[in-house]
């Protein structure tokens, strides 16, 4: 996965920050945040980490709930994984829509 753009509306003092990780419509393979001290490089990375960490927590909760539900019913492992993947995809789409509002 590669990130094309990052827009931070508000996070720990950062407001309306837009970063573009493209060059000639190609997503960059490597991005370096460089700058003097106190230009908020770490806060930018923290904001990205926070988003992905929340998504991982949500996915883990859903998987645990789905596993408990599936154990109570006799369903094949393939069906269980297909359902988990679908639920995870729906959650990611829902969460990203909320973030992008």
N, C-alpha and C positions, 0 to 999 in steps of 0.2 A: 504494500500500500504506500502511496506517495501523497503528500499533501500539496495541493496546488496553491492555495491561498489560506491565509489565516487572518481572521478579523476578530479583534477583541473589543467588545462594546465597553465592558468595565470589569476590571480585575485588579484589586489591591493598588489602586492609584493609576493604573493604565486606563486610558479612555480613547476609544475610537482609533485603535491601532490597526493598520492593514499591512500585511506582509505578503509579498508575491514570491512564490518559489518556482517561477517559470522563466524560461529564456526562449524566445521565438516559439511560443506555444508548446514547448517541451518542458515537462516537469524535471527539475534538477535532481540529480542523484545524490548530491551532497550540498548541504547548506551550512554555512558557518555564520554564527552570530558573533560579530566582533565589535568592540567599542571600548571606550574608556570606562573607568569605574563609574558607577551610579547612573548608567543609562538604561537600566531595567532589563538586561539580557536574561537574568535568572528568572524574573517574573514572567517573561514570555514563555520560557520553558515550563515553568510551574503551571501556567494556565493550560498548556497543551496536555501535560501530565494529568492534571485534574480531570479534564474531560474524558480521557481514555480510562483513567482509574474508575470513574463513576460507571462507565459502560461495562467494565469488567465486573464490578460489584453487582450490577443489575443482572448480568448474564449468569453469574454464579448463583445468585438467589433463584433465578428461574430454573436453572438446571437442577438444583436441589429439590425444588418443588415438583418439577416434572418427574424426577427419579422416584420420589416418594409416591406420586400418583401412579406411575407406570408399574411399580412393584406390586401395587394392590390389584392390578389387572394383568392378565397373561397376554403380553404383546411381545412380538419378536424384537430382538435388539435392533434390527434394521429400522423397523417402524419407530422405535424409541428415538433413534438418532435423527431420523428424518423429521420427527416432530420437534425435537430440540433445536435443530438447525432452523426450522421455520419460525419457531418462537423467538429465537435469538435474532434472526433477520428482522422480524417485525419490531422487536424492541429497539434495535439499533436505528431503524428508519424512524420510529416514533421519537426516540431521544434526539436524534440529529435534527428532525423537523423543529423540535422545541428549542434547540440551541440556535438554529438559524433564523428564528423569528426576530 
